[in-house]
Amino acid sequence: MGLLEQIRTPADLRSMSIAQLEELAAEIREAIISKVSRSGGHLAPNLGVVELTIAMHRVFDFSHDRLLFDVGHQCYPHKLLTGRLDKFEALRTSAGISGFPEPSESEYDLFRVGHAGTAISTAVGMARGDSLMDTGYAPDTQPDGKRVVSIIGDASIVNGVAMEGLNNAGTLKRQFLVVLNDNGMSISKPQGAMAQYFDRVRVSHTYSDFKKGAKELLKHVPGGKVLKEAYHRMGEMTKAAIAEESWFEQFGLLTVGPIDGHDLPTLIEFLTEARDIDRPMVLHVKTTKGKGLDIAEDDATRFHSPKAFRVARDEKLGCRVEMKKGGRSFTAAFGDALVDLMERDERVVTATAAMPDGTGVVRAIEQYPTRSFDTGICESHAMDMMAGMAKSGLKPFFAVYSTFLQRAFDQAFQEIALQGLPVRLCLDRAGLVGGDGAVHHGFCDISILRTLPDAVLTAAIDESSLRQSLEFMRQWEGGLSCVRYPRDDIDARFGDAPAYEMGKARLLSAGYEDLDANRPDVAVLAFGTPAIQAADAIDSLGDEYRVALYDARFAKPIDEQLVRSLIEREIPILTLEDHSIVGGFGTAVLESAQSMGLNTSGLVRHGIPDHWIVQDSRNDQLKQVGLDAEGIARMIRHAYAPNQHERFVAKPAQRVETKPSATLGV
């Protein structure tokens, strides 16, 4: 039996020698590589924090103390050390565990988290809460109180929310530790002045060249007088590692490091001293993303969250990586279409927020570097920058995951829609996203953008329609516009798409051009790729029903002429969307019909139900919510005869039952 199999709780780490901990680190890496190579998942981020995670759990008791993750895609070692080894084989599925922190799984997970920048602020809240509840750590009066630790990456810390958290963290008068995991990477290379600062720090500081002028430094730091007390509690090694000119000192956070994030004895010593410092501080830890797997270290971007892969080593050909292949993705199609737009129109510019590969913008950056921008994990800034570029007369296209769009909704409202500026939003990962689960589903982009006056919302069903929607947006100057598309491969069954015409749907079923001459039993209005599954559902029904299938194309404005034509002919309507049923496309159709004074009793809406959808494959998630062919066929029957056929009702997947978070005093 290996050491990892012997770990029941993190307390077991405290009886292990350094040699055993290093052996355990190797076993954890082996377990992660083995699992991710077979099923996909976040690889390089987790390999980079193995020793750091072991050291934190060795020094702190996070069944009592607080551990807050930023983003959370680096939590696999944490899960393996906190009693979830038996569920790890089913990682990122509903039968196993989430790839992100999940409180329903374990008392060691405090927040469901998958977005960057939040850990410092939530940690400040827990620190203040524990102090007010008289349960927080204080060396003299509450030595057994709860300590608070947040771990955040160098790319995440530039996020606006992280800055706000730092600004407040410096005002705390108690223990508060920020562990900065500095690996020189986000998903791709970090951008901006802060990334350049960290590059300089990594080059200029080592353990041996830290100056000893900490006492003098503290006189000039905001809060320096109270930080002197912390200084006296430190060991000589930590005093020597105080970073005198650290950027974080300006926030009132004592800063130590950078230290080697893969040196277990050093990590344990520094964390042990930091554990008892009763003032806010930053421990700057230098790690290597992808550590322990050469191919991941060499190409951390590619191996950030890869598909299943196999490493083939050949004496002549060297090391080759064979990844599980799929069809052509919407992301790849968007990247090619964007480059074509930029080639045809010199006013087209583009931006992404730290996702050049994930959104397909990497091709534009390579070919048009002066018109393509990666802002880092700064969606709000990127949206405002796009507004400024639109005001200057350019045609900006902002490529962003749907789940991250809401982080910049205020800017979409105030700086874009309110100003009537033509900024184009390209929403990748719209709808259900598969293994990343609830933290990454793009389920509310329609509902939030639909509230903005004059916004134009479109969706693509394949590459041809994606290109047509982008061309429509390029020419549209009336205000904010968007196109949404899923994390999926493209199905090209519907052939070349005609140009998008404002607020007009496209008939996909031949023979129903004249509804009086050929009246269908049911009309299906599909917004986006559910049209593909609907086509399969219609085929499965055979001659049972006559169904007219429409690619709705627009969620705003709705094709009111089509809706009126169908309702006045008493043709039942089924709306489909890979989006929340609350406030989405179907709701827009319903509201439109009501505003026209039409009878809506024959209108049935179907989409993502009003509960959280847990991690699983995208196909399994579509089946779970009834957006697969079988579920849609059932809904077509129900729409035709509501009293004779049962509609599809999605039920929440069961989460892993464990001790509730209340045991931690939340």
GIZIJO-V64225 format. One record per pair of residues at least 6 apart in sequence whose C-alpha atoms are under 8 Angstrom apart, sorted by the first residue. I is the first residue (numbers start at 1). J is the second residue. If there is no record, write none. Layout:
i/j
I/J
I/J
This chain:
i/j
2/27
3/20
3/23
3/24
3/27
4/24
4/27
4/28
4/80
4/81
5/85
7/13
7/81
7/82
7/83
8/81
8/82
8/83
9/81
9/82
9/83
10/57
10/58
10/61
10/81
10/82
11/57
11/58
11/61
13/21
13/54
13/57
13/58
14/58
14/59
18/264
18/265
21/54
21/264
22/51
22/264
25/50
25/51
25/54
28/50
28/77
28/80
29/47
29/50
29/292
32/43
32/46
32/47
32/76
33/43
35/88
35/89
36/42
36/43
36/306
36/307
36/308
37/307
37/308
37/309
37/310
38/308
38/309
39/307
39/308
40/305
40/306
40/307
40/308
40/309
41/92
41/99
41/305
41/306
41/307
41/435
42/73
42/74
42/99
42/303
42/304
42/305
42/306
43/290
43/296
43/303
43/304
43/305
43/306
44/289
44/290
44/291
44/296
44/297
44/300
44/303
44/304
44/305
45/73
45/74
45/289
45/290
45/304
46/73
46/74
46/75
46/76
46/77
46/289
46/290
47/289
47/290
47/291
47/292
47/293
48/183
48/287
48/288
48/289
48/290
48/291
49/74
49/77
49/181
49/261
49/262
49/287
49/289
50/77
50/262
51/261
51/262
51/263
51/264
52/261
52/262
52/264
52/267
53/77
53/78
54/77
54/78
54/81
55/264
55/267
55/268
55/271
56/268
56/271
58/268
59/268
59/271
59/272
59/275
60/275
62/108
63/107
63/108
63/664
64/146
64/664
65/145
65/146
65/147
65/148
65/149
66/110
66/123
66/126
66/146
66/147
66/148
66/149
67/108
67/109
67/110
67/148
67/149
67/150
67/151
68/109
68/110
68/111
68/119
68/120
68/122
68/123
68/149
68/150
68/151
69/75
69/101
69/113
69/119
69/150
69/151
69/152
70/113
70/114
70/115
70/116
70/117
70/118
70/119
70/120
70/150
70/151
70/152
70/153
70/156
71/113
71/114
71/115
71/116
71/117
71/118
71/119
71/152
71/156
72/100
72/101
72/113
72/114
72/115
73/99
73/100
73/114
74/100
75/99
75/100
75/101
76/99
76/100
79/85
80/88
82/106
82/108
87/96
87/97
88/96
88/97
89/96
90/96
90/97
91/97
91/98
91/99
92/98
92/99
92/435
92/436
92/437
92/615
92/616
93/435
93/614
93/615
93/616
93/617
94/614
94/615
94/616
94/653
94/654
94/655
96/656
97/105
97/656
98/435
98/436
98/437
98/614
98/615
99/435
99/436
100/112
100/113
100/114
100/436
101/109
101/110
101/111
101/112
101/113
102/109
102/110
102/111
102/112
102/113
103/109
103/110
103/111
103/112
103/660
103/661
104/655
104/656
104/657
104/658
104/659
104/660
104/661
105/655
105/656
105/657
105/658
106/658
106/659
106/660
106/661
107/658
107/659
107/660
107/661
107/663
107/664
110/661
112/439
113/439
114/439
114/440
115/404
115/439
116/156
116/159
116/377
117/152
117/156
117/157
117/158
117/159
117/160
117/161
117/162
118/161
118/162
118/165
119/150
119/151
119/152
119/162
120/150
120/152
120/162
120/165
120/166
120/169
120/178
121/161
121/162
121/164
121/165
121/166
121/168
121/169
123/148
123/149
123/150
124/165
124/168
124/169
124/176
126/148
127/136
127/147
127/148
127/176
128/172
130/136
130/146
131/137
135/142
135/145
135/146
136/142
136/145
136/146
136/147
137/143
137/144
137/145
137/146
137/147
137/174
137/175
137/278
138/144
138/145
138/174
138/175
138/278
139/276
139/278
147/175
147/176
147/275
148/175
148/176
148/177
149/176
149/177
149/178
149/179
150/177
150/178
150/179
151/178
151/179
151/180
151/181
152/178
152/179
152/180
152/181
153/180
153/181
153/182
153/183
153/186
154/180
154/181
154/182
154/183
154/184
154/185
154/186
154/195
154/198
155/184
155/185
155/186
155/190
155/191
155/195
155/376
155/377
156/162
156/186
156/377
157/163
158/194
158/376
158/377
158/378
159/377
159/378
160/378
160/380
166/251
167/251
169/176
169/251
169/253
169/280
170/251
170/252
170/253
170/280
171/252
172/279
172/280
173/278
173/279
173/280
174/278
174/279
174/280
175/275
175/276
175/277
175/278
175/279
175/280
176/278
176/279
176/280
176/281
177/274
177/275
177/280
177/281
177/282
177/283
178/280
178/281
178/282
178/283
179/282
179/283
179/284
179/285
180/282
180/283
180/284
180/285
181/284
181/285
181/286
181/287
182/198
182/284
182/285
182/286
182/287
183/286
183/287
183/288
183/289
184/190
184/195
184/198
184/199
184/288
185/289
185/300
186/354
187/300
187/301
187/304
187/354
187/355
188/300
188/301
188/354
188/355
188/356
188/357
189/301
190/354
190/376
191/354
191/374
191/375
191/376
192/375
192/376
201/258
202/258
202/286
205/257
205/258
206/257
206/258
206/259
207/240
207/241
207/257
207/258
207/259
210/240
210/241
210/242
210/243
211/240
211/241
211/242
211/244
212/239
212/240
212/242
213/244
214/239
214/240
214/242
214/244
215/228
215/231
217/244
218/224
218/225
218/227
218/228
219/225
221/249
221/250
221/252
222/249
222/250
222/251
222/252
223/252
224/252
226/279
227/254
227/279
230/277
230/278
230/279
231/239
233/273
233/276
233/277
234/273
234/274
234/277
235/273
237/270
238/256
238/270
238/273
241/256
241/257
241/258
242/254
242/255
242/256
242/257
243/255
243/256
243/257
244/255
246/255
248/254
248/255
248/282
249/255
252/280
253/279
253/280
253/281
253/282
254/279
254/280
254/281
254/282
255/281
255/282
255/283
255/284
256/281
256/282
256/283
256/284
257/283
257/284
257/285
258/283
258/284
258/285
258/286
259/266
259/267
259/284
259/285
259/286
260/266
260/267
260/285
260/286
260/287
261/267
261/285
261/286
261/287
262/287
274/281
288/297
289/296
289/297
289/300
290/296
290/297
290/300
290/303
291/297
296/302
296/303
296/304
306/323
307/323
307/324
308/323
308/324
309/321
309/322
309/323
309/324
310/321
310/322
310/323
311/319
311/320
311/321
311/322
312/319
312/320
312/321
312/322
313/319
313/320
314/320
326/489
327/489
327/490
328/489
328/490
329/487
329/488
329/489
329/490
330/462
330/463
330/485
330/486
330/487
330/488
330/489
330/490
331/358
331/359
331/360
331/428
331/487
332/360
333/463
334/359
334/360
334/463
334/466
334/467
335/359
335/360
335/361
335/362
335/363
335/364
336/360
336/363
337/467
337/470
338/361
338/364
339/363
339/364
339/367
341/348
341/471
342/348
342/349
342/364
342/368
347/393
347/394
347/395
348/371
348/394
348/395
348/396
348/397
348/474
349/371
349/372
349/394
349/395
349/396
349/397
350/361
350/364
350/371
350/372
350/373
350/396
350/397
350/398
350/399
351/361
351/372
351/373
351/374
351/375
351/382
351/386
351/396
351/397
351/398
351/399
352/359
352/361
352/373
352/374
352/375
352/376
352/382
352/398
352/399
352/400
353/374
353/375
353/376
353/377
353/378
353/379
353/382
353/399
353/400
354/374
354/375
354/376
354/377
354/378
355/361
355/374
355/376
355/400
356/362
356/365
356/374
359/399
359/400
359/401
359/428
361/372
361/399
364/372
365/371
365/372
365/373
375/381
375/382
379/404
379/405
379/407
379/408
380/407
380/408
380/409
380/410
380/411
382/398
383/398
383/408
383/411
383/412
384/411
384/412
384/415
384/416
386/396
386/397
386/398
386/423
387/396
387/415
387/416
387/421
387/423
389/395
389/396
390/396
390/421
390/422
390/423
391/421
395/422
395/423
395/424
395/474
396/422
396/423
396/424
397/423
397/424
397/425
397/426
398/423
398/424
398/425
398/426
399/425
399/426
399/427
399/428
400/425
400/426
400/427
400/428
401/427
401/428
401/429
401/430
401/442
402/427
402/428
402/429
402/430
402/431
402/441
402/442
402/443
402/445
402/484
403/429
403/430
403/439
403/440
403/441
403/442
403/443
403/444
403/445
405/427
405/445
406/445
406/448
409/448
412/480
413/452
415/421
416/422
416/423
416/479
416/480
417/452
417/453
417/454
417/455
417/479
417/480
420/454
420/478
420/479
420/480
421/477
421/478
421/479
421/480
422/476
422/477
422/478
422/479
422/480
422/481
423/479
423/480
423/481
424/473
424/474
424/480
424/481
424/482
425/480
425/481
425/482
425/483
426/482
426/483
426/484
427/482
427/483
427/484
427/485
428/484
428/485
428/486
428/487
429/441
429/442
429/484
429/485
429/486
429/487
430/441
430/442
430/443
430/445
430/484
430/485
430/486
430/487
430/578
430/579
431/441
431/442
431/443
431/485
431/486
431/578
431/579
432/441
432/442
432/443
432/486
432/578
432/579
432/618
432/621
432/622
433/440
433/441
433/442
433/486
433/487
433/617
433/618
434/615
434/616
434/617
434/618
434/619
434/621
435/615
435/616
435/617
435/618
436/615
436/616
437/613
437/614
437/615
437/616
438/612
438/613
438/614
438/615
442/579
443/578
443/579
443/580
443/608
444/579
444/580
444/584
445/579
446/457
446/555
446/579
446/583
446/584
446/585
447/582
447/583
447/584
447/585
449/455
449/457
450/457
450/555
450/556
454/478
454/479
454/480
455/479
455/480
455/481
455/556
456/479
456/480
456/481
456/482
456/554
456/555
456/556
456/557
457/481
457/482
457/483
457/554
457/555
457/556
457/557
458/469
458/481
458/482
458/483
458/484
458/553
458/554
458/555
458/556
459/466
459/469
459/482
459/483
459/484
459/485
459/527
459/528
459/553
459/554
460/466
460/469
460/483
460/484
460/485
460/528
460/529
460/553
461/485
461/490
461/528
461/529
461/530
461/531
461/532
461/551
462/490
462/491
462/492
462/529
463/490
463/492
464/492
464/495
464/496
464/497
465/496
465/497
465/498
466/483
468/497
468/498
468/499
468/500
469/483
469/499
469/500
470/483
472/499
472/500
472/501
473/481
473/482
484/528
485/528
485/529
486/529
491/532
494/508
500/553
502/554
502/557
503/553
503/554
503/556
503/557
503/558
503/559
504/552
504/553
504/554
504/558
504/559
505/550
505/551
505/552
505/553
505/554
505/559
505/562
506/550
506/551
506/552
506/553
507/513
507/548
507/549
507/550
507/551
508/548
508/549
508/550
508/551
509/547
509/548
509/549
509/550
511/518
512/518
512/519
512/520
512/548
519/571
520/545
520/546
520/547
520/548
520/571
521/545
521/546
521/547
521/548
521/571
521/572
521/640
522/545
522/546
522/547
522/548
522/571
522/572
522/573
522/574
522/636
522/639
522/640
523/547
523/548
523/549
523/550
523/566
523/571
523/572
523/573
523/574
524/534
524/547
524/548
524/549
524/550
524/573
524/574
524/575
524/576
524/636
525/549
525/550
525/551
525/552
525/573
525/574
525/575
525/576
526/534
526/549
526/550
526/551
526/552
526/575
526/576
526/577
527/551
527/552
527/553
527/554
527/555
527/575
527/576
527/577
527/578
527/585
528/551
528/552
528/553
528/577
528/578
529/577
529/578
530/576
530/577
530/578
530/627
531/549
531/550
531/551
531/576
533/627
533/628
533/629
533/632
534/549
534/628
534/629
534/632
534/633
535/549
535/629
536/629
537/628
537/629
537/630
537/632
537/633
538/547
538/633
540/629
540/633
541/633
552/559
555/584
555/585
555/588
555/589
556/588
558/588
558/589
558/592
560/592
560/593
563/589
563/593
564/593
564/596
564/598
566/572
566/573
567/573
567/598
567/599
567/600
567/602
568/598
570/602
571/602
572/602
572/603
572/604
572/639
572/640
573/602
573/603
573/604
573/639
574/603
574/604
574/605
574/606
574/635
574/636
574/639
575/585
575/586
575/603
575/604
575/605
575/606
576/585
576/586
576/605
576/606
576/607
576/627
577/584
577/585
577/586
577/606
577/607
577/608
578/607
578/608
578/627
579/585
579/607
579/608
580/607
580/608
580/609
580/610
581/587
581/605
581/606
581/607
581/608
581/609
581/610
582/609
582/610
586/605
586/606
587/605
590/600
590/603
593/599
593/600
594/600
602/639
603/639
604/639
606/635
607/625
607/626
607/627
608/625
609/625
609/650
611/652
612/652
613/621
613/652
613/653
614/653
614/655
615/621
619/628
622/628
623/630
623/631
624/650
624/651
625/631
625/649
625/650
625/651
626/632
626/648
626/649
626/650
631/648
632/648
634/645
634/646
634/647
634/648
635/646
635/647
635/648
637/645
637/646
637/647
638/644
638/645
638/646
638/647
